Amino acid sequence: MIKIYYFSGTGNTLWSARRIAEIIGAEKCQLFNIGIEAQKSEIVLEAEAVVLLFPSYAYGLPIIVRQFMKRAVFKTPYIAFFVTYGTSPGGTLAEAGRILKRKKIKAAYYGRIPAVENYIAIFGPPKKKIEQRRLAMQRETTEEAARCIMEKRMNRINTFRPLSAFVSMLFSLVGLKVFYNYYRVTQKCNGCGLCEKLCPVSGISMQDGRPIFSAKCEHCQGCLNWCPLNAITFGRVRQNTPRYHHPEISIEDISR
């Protein structure tokens, strides 16, 4: 059995995880949401092969993925990591490699999967032509990722990425402590609670029919991009700003 663990806000990483499972064979794979698995008191990753897929946040691992990996006990002969990214993955895989080194695990596969840039707070909504091109790139590299897993390929990466490590640390220690305070909810909010259900780290709670954002926030911006009424804003993302989520992932998929 191949166990595939993923973390996803707008569906890019979830799409690749599901596609890999489809190619390998659904009967041979199990999918796990890291947001849910990280809440367990013990994390034992035991399988024929263990695959982790995660996005790059500020050139590093999302905090919950980092904590998940540090706590995890790997009981498998084969490990593969894949980072999904928009503009650049920076040193995200290097950080994963450093965690494995500290666990005395030397062999693994590290791969990159380009996807649509979903951080619209800085980069703005993707243009249609660029979105279609990036979706095609994601499909191609995801299919290659599945082949790598089936063939149990191994490779090496440079784990010395000081600039990426600094940016990631700054984002984790400073940015995330501040950013959640700048989410705003407009009068269009109808209190549906969808944002609370889909938050991958349970960082949103509903109070008096309005979402309240907490310091658990990973800044995945899934809530902002999935809100059916565009009622959540952040920075330059206004109510009339077009949103993005992977076109082949539904709200039911992401909120499971």
C-alpha positions in Angstrom: 0.0 0.0 0.0 1.2 3.5 -0.9 0.2 6.2 1.5 -0.1 9.7 0.1 -0.2 12.6 2.6 -1.1 16.1 1.3 -1.7 19.7 2.5 -3.8 21.9 0.3 -5.6 25.2 0.5 -6.9 26.1 -3.0 -6.8 22.5 -4.3 -3.5 22.5 -6.4 -1.8 20.0 -4.2 -4.9 17.9 -3.6 -5.3 17.6 -7.4 -1.8 16.3 -7.8 -2.2 13.9 -4.9 -5.4 12.5 -6.4 -4.0 12.3 -9.9 -0.9 10.3 -8.6 -3.3 7.9 -6.9 -5.3 7.5 -10.1 -2.3 6.7 -12.2 -0.8 4.2 -9.7 -4.2 2.7 -9.0 -6.8 3.7 -6.5 -6.7 0.2 -4.9 -3.0 0.6 -4.2 -3.2 4.0 -2.6 -4.6 5.8 0.4 -4.9 9.6 0.7 -4.5 11.4 3.9 -5.1 15.1 4.8 -2.1 16.3 6.8 -4.3 18.9 8.5 -6.3 16.0 10.0 -3.4 13.6 10.5 -1.3 16.2 12.3 -3.9 16.3 15.1 -3.2 12.7 16.2 -1.1 12.1 19.3 1.2 9.8 17.4 2.2 9.9 13.8 3.5 6.7 12.4 3.9 6.5 8.6 4.1 2.8 7.8 3.6 1.6 4.3 5.3 0.1 1.2 5.9 3.7 0.2 5.1 7.1 1.8 4.5 10.2 -0.4 4.2 13.7 0.9 2.8 16.6 -1.2 2.8 20.1 0.0 2.9 23.7 -1.3 5.8 26.1 -0.9 5.0 29.0 1.6 7.6 31.8 1.5 10.3 29.4 0.1 9.7 26.9 2.9 7.3 24.3 4.4 3.9 25.3 5.8 4.2 25.2 9.6 1.8 22.3 9.9 3.8 20.2 7.4 7.0 21.0 9.1 5.6 19.9 12.5 4.0 16.8 10.9 7.3 15.7 9.5 9.3 16.4 12.7 6.8 14.3 14.7 6.4 11.5 12.2 8.0 8.1 12.6 8.8 6.8 9.1 8.5 3.1 8.8 8.8 2.6 5.1 11.5 1.5 2.6 10.6 4.4 0.2 9.9 8.1 0.8 9.0 10.7 -1.8 8.4 14.5 -1.4 6.8 16.8 -4.0 6.4 20.5 -3.7 3.7 22.4 -5.6 4.6 26.0 -6.4 3.5 29.0 -8.4 6.4 31.4 -8.7 9.3 29.5 -7.1 9.6 26.6 -4.6 12.8 28.2 -3.1 14.3 25.9 -0.6 11.1 24.1 0.4 12.5 20.7 -0.5 15.8 21.5 1.1 14.0 22.0 4.4 12.3 18.7 4.0 15.7 17.1 3.3 17.1 18.7 6.5 14.4 17.2 8.6 15.1 13.7 7.1 18.8 14.1 7.8 18.0 14.8 11.5 16.0 11.6 11.5 19.0 9.7 10.1 17.1 8.9 6.8 19.4 9.4 3.8 17.4 8.1 0.9 14.4 9.7 -0.7 13.1 11.3 -3.8 12.5 15.0 -4.1 10.3 16.4 -7.0 8.8 19.7 -8.1 5.3 20.2 -9.5 4.6 23.7 -11.0 1.1 24.9 -10.5 -1.0 28.0 -10.9 0.2 30.9 -8.6 -2.6 31.2 -6.0 -1.2 33.9 -3.8 -3.3 36.6 -5.4 -2.6 39.0 -2.5 0.8 39.7 -4.0 0.7 38.4 -7.6 -3.0 39.1 -8.4 -5.4 36.7 -10.0 -3.8 34.6 -12.8 -4.5 35.5 -16.4 -6.4 32.8 -18.3 -3.7 31.9 -20.7 -1.1 31.7 -18.0 -3.5 29.6 -15.8 -4.1 27.1 -18.7 -0.4 26.8 -19.3 0.4 26.2 -15.7 -2.4 23.6 -15.4 -0.9 21.8 -18.3 2.5 21.9 -16.7 1.1 20.6 -13.5 -0.6 17.7 -15.3 2.6 16.7 -17.1 4.9 16.9 -14.0 2.3 15.1 -11.8 2.2 12.2 -14.2 6.0 12.1 -14.2 5.8 12.2 -10.3 3.6 9.1 -10.4 6.2 7.3 -12.6 9.0 8.2 -10.2 7.0 6.7 -7.3 6.2 3.5 -9.2 9.8 3.1 -10.2 10.9 4.0 -6.7 13.5 6.5 -8.0 15.9 8.2 -5.6 17.8 11.5 -5.9 19.7 14.0 -3.9 19.2 17.7 -3.3 21.3 20.6 -1.9 19.9 21.1 1.6 22.0 24.3 2.2 19.6 27.1 1.2 20.3 29.9 3.8 18.3 32.7 2.1 15.2 30.5 1.7 15.6 29.3 5.3 15.7 33.0 6.5 12.7 34.0 4.5 10.7 31.0 5.6 11.7 31.6 9.3 10.6 35.3 9.0 7.3 34.2 7.5 6.7 31.6 10.2 7.8 33.7 13.2 6.6 37.1 12.2 4.3 37.1 9.2 1.9 34.4 10.4 1.6 36.1 13.8 0.3 39.2 12.1 -1.4 38.3 8.8 -4.5 36.7 10.3 -5.4 40.1 11.8 -5.8 41.6 8.4 -8.5 39.3 7.0 -11.7 41.3 6.7 -15.3 40.1 6.2 -17.7 42.3 4.2 -21.4 42.7 4.6 -21.9 40.2 1.8 -21.1 37.3 4.3 -24.2 35.2 4.8 -22.8 33.2 7.7 -22.7 29.9 5.7 -19.7 28.6 7.6 -17.9 27.2 4.6 -14.7 28.9 5.5 -14.7 27.2 8.9 -15.3 23.8 7.3 -12.6 24.0 4.7 -9.8 25.6 6.8 -7.1 22.9 6.7 -5.8 23.8 10.2 -9.1 24.6 11.9 -8.1 28.2 12.2 -11.5 29.7 11.7 -14.5 29.7 14.0 -18.0 31.1 13.5 -19.2 33.6 16.1 -22.6 35.3 15.7 -22.7 34.2 12.1 -19.3 35.7 11.2 -15.9 34.0 10.7 -13.2 34.7 13.3 -9.6 34.2 12.3 -7.1 32.8 14.8 -3.3 32.5 15.1 -3.5 29.0 13.8 -3.9 30.5 10.3 -1.3 29.1 7.8 -2.1 31.9 5.4 -3.1 29.4 2.7 -5.9 31.8 1.7 -8.2 28.9 0.9 -11.1 30.7 2.8 -10.5 33.8 0.6 -10.4 31.9 -2.6 -13.3 29.5 -1.9 -15.8 31.9 -0.4 -18.9 31.7 -2.7 -19.7 35.4 -2.2 -16.1 36.8 -2.2 -17.0 38.2 1.2 -13.5 37.7 2.7 -10.8 40.2 1.7 -7.1 40.6 2.5 -4.7 43.4 1.5 -5.1 44.2 -2.2 -7.7 41.4 -2.6 -11.0 43.3 -2.6 -14.5 42.0 -2.9 -14.5 42.4 -6.7 -11.0 40.7 -7.1 -11.3 37.5 -9.1 -10.4 34.4 -7.0 -8.6 31.2 -7.9 -9.0 27.5 -7.0 -8.1 24.5 -9.0 -10.8 24.0 -11.6 -11.0 20.3 -11.1 -11.3 20.4 -7.3 -14.7 21.0 -5.8 -15.5 22.6 -2.4 -16.7 19.2 -1.3 -13.3 17.7 -2.1 -11.3 20.4 -0.2 -13.5 20.5 2.9 -13.4 16.7 3.6 
